[in-house]
Amino acid sequence: MKEDYGSSTTNSIYCYADSSVLKNKLNIKDYDKLKKVEKELTFMKIDALYERPITGTFNITHLKKIHKYLFEDIYDFAGNLRIEDIEKTEPVYTKFINHNDIKNFLIILFKNLEKENYLIDYSKEDFIKRSSYYLGELNYIHPFREGNGRVIREFYRNLALFNGYRINWWFISKDNLINSFVNATFKEYDSLNTILNRIIY
């Protein structure tokens, strides 16, 4: 399944001129090669986070720290919120929130999570139901220019660990996971709830 972002601008400020290839520290200008290298680098880092998660207080700083760690070897924008609008056409057309609204949306979302005491002492069923909401909202906000899914999944894994749960994203197919995130973005949580019930233990 293709996951590329389109930019609402004619030419993305994040890409090389007349190209959909993101500017990168390795100066790779071949799209497929960059994707391959990016996947290899982030896979190793995600694997390391299973041993030493990036702890924090489930706020913007925490989210940005995870993004920076995963992508700092390849992108200068690692750890920074995006500054242009983006959209996806697959699996369904999705236009993510305006970049000017990202910070305020995140502040409100994380304040609500704090008010719910980070879902502490919720039953597993209630934890999954409420956290599905936060996953859907984070996916709709899509704070970064690249790597949102990986960062959001790791952030959520941290939240699960904080509440005494373990989670393994490798237990579910990529396409099913993407589709469930998309559904949650549109306030339809059943498929995501089903997936989380299978991978949280």
C-alpha positions in Angstrom: 0.0 0.0 0.0 1.4 3.4 -1.0 1.7 5.8 1.9 3.2 8.9 0.3 2.1 12.4 1.3 1.0 15.0 -1.1 1.7 18.6 -0.3 -1.0 21.3 -0.5 1.7 23.5 -1.9 3.0 23.2 -5.5 6.4 22.2 -4.4 7.0 20.8 -0.9 9.6 22.8 1.0 10.7 19.4 2.4 11.6 17.9 -1.0 14.2 18.5 -3.6 13.1 20.8 -6.5 10.6 19.2 -8.9 10.7 16.0 -6.9 8.8 14.0 -4.3 12.0 12.9 -2.6 12.5 14.4 0.8 15.7 16.3 1.4 17.9 14.2 3.5 21.3 14.2 5.3 22.6 11.4 3.0 21.6 13.4 -0.1 19.9 10.5 -1.6 17.8 11.7 -4.5 16.4 8.3 -5.7 13.0 7.8 -4.1 13.1 4.0 -3.7 16.6 4.1 -2.4 15.7 6.7 0.2 12.7 4.7 1.4 14.8 1.6 1.7 17.5 3.3 3.7 14.9 5.2 5.9 13.2 1.9 6.6 16.4 0.2 7.6 17.6 3.0 9.9 14.3 3.4 11.7 13.7 -0.4 12.0 17.0 -0.7 14.0 16.0 2.3 16.2 12.4 1.0 16.8 13.9 -2.4 17.8 16.2 -0.6 20.3 13.2 1.2 21.8 11.7 -2.1 22.8 14.7 -2.4 25.2 14.9 1.3 26.2 11.7 3.2 25.5 11.8 7.0 25.4 10.0 8.0 28.6 8.2 11.3 29.1 5.0 12.9 30.3 2.9 12.2 27.2 3.0 15.7 25.8 4.3 17.5 22.8 7.9 17.3 24.0 7.6 13.5 24.5 6.2 13.0 21.0 8.9 15.2 19.4 11.7 13.3 21.3 10.5 10.1 19.8 10.4 11.5 16.3 13.9 13.0 16.7 15.4 9.8 17.9 13.9 7.8 15.0 14.7 10.2 12.2 17.7 12.4 13.3 20.2 10.3 11.3 18.4 11.1 8.0 16.3 14.2 8.2 17.0 17.7 9.4 13.4 18.2 10.4 13.5 15.3 12.9 11.8 16.3 16.1 10.1 19.3 14.5 6.4 19.8 13.8 5.6 20.1 10.1 5.2 23.6 8.6 3.2 22.8 5.5 -0.1 21.1 4.9 -0.2 17.4 3.8 -2.7 14.9 2.5 -2.9 11.3 1.5 -5.0 9.7 -1.3 -4.7 6.1 -0.1 -6.4 4.0 1.2 -8.9 6.9 1.2 -8.4 10.6 0.7 -7.4 12.2 4.0 -6.4 15.9 4.4 -4.7 16.3 7.8 -5.2 19.4 9.9 -3.7 22.7 8.9 -0.1 23.0 10.0 -0.9 26.2 11.8 -3.3 24.3 14.1 -1.0 21.4 15.0 0.4 22.8 18.3 -3.0 23.9 19.7 -4.6 20.6 18.7 -1.8 18.7 20.5 -2.0 20.8 23.6 -5.7 20.2 23.9 -5.4 16.5 23.2 -2.7 15.9 25.7 -4.5 18.1 28.3 -7.5 15.8 27.9 -5.3 12.8 28.3 -3.9 14.3 31.5 -7.4 15.0 32.8 -8.1 11.3 32.3 -5.0 10.6 34.4 -3.3 9.0 31.4 -5.9 6.2 31.6 -4.4 4.8 34.8 -6.6 2.2 36.6 -8.8 1.7 33.5 -9.8 -1.8 32.8 -8.2 -3.3 29.7 -11.4 -2.9 27.8 -11.8 0.8 28.8 -8.1 1.5 28.2 -8.4 0.2 24.6 -11.6 2.1 24.0 -10.3 5.5 25.2 -6.8 5.1 23.8 -8.4 4.3 20.4 -9.8 7.8 20.5 -6.3 9.3 21.2 -4.8 7.3 18.4 -7.4 8.5 15.9 -6.9 12.1 16.9 -3.1 11.8 16.7 -3.4 10.3 13.2 -5.7 13.1 12.1 -3.3 15.7 13.4 -0.3 14.0 11.7 2.2 16.3 13.4 5.2 15.6 11.3 6.1 15.7 7.6 7.2 12.1 7.6 7.1 9.2 10.0 3.8 9.8 11.8 2.7 6.2 12.0 6.0 5.0 13.5 6.1 7.8 16.0 2.4 7.5 17.0 2.7 3.7 17.5 5.8 4.1 19.7 4.1 6.9 21.7 1.1 4.7 22.2 3.3 1.7 23.2 4.8 4.0 25.9 1.3 4.8 27.1 0.5 1.1 27.3 3.7 0.3 29.2 2.9 3.2 31.6 -0.4 1.4 32.3 1.1 -2.0 32.8 0.4 -3.4 29.3 2.7 -4.6 26.6 2.0 -4.2 22.9 3.6 -5.7 19.8 2.7 -4.0 16.5 4.5 -6.9 14.6 1.5 -9.1 15.4 -0.7 -7.3 12.9 -0.4 -6.7 9.2 0.6 -3.3 8.0 -2.4 -2.8 5.7 -4.9 -3.8 8.5 -3.2 -1.4 10.9 -3.3 1.5 8.4 -6.9 0.9 7.6 -7.8 0.8 11.3 -6.0 4.1 11.9 -7.8 5.7 8.9 -11.2 4.5 10.3 -10.3 5.9 13.7 -9.5 9.3 12.1 -13.1 9.3 10.9 -14.4 8.4 14.4 -15.0 4.7 13.5 -13.1 2.7 16.1 -14.3 -0.9 15.8 -11.5 -2.2 13.7 -8.8 -0.5 15.8 -10.4 -1.8 19.0 -10.3 -5.3 17.5 -6.6 -5.0 16.5 -5.6 -3.6 19.9 -7.4 -6.4 21.7 -5.2 -8.8 19.7 -1.8 -7.1 20.3 -2.1 -5.8 23.9 -1.2 -8.2 26.6 
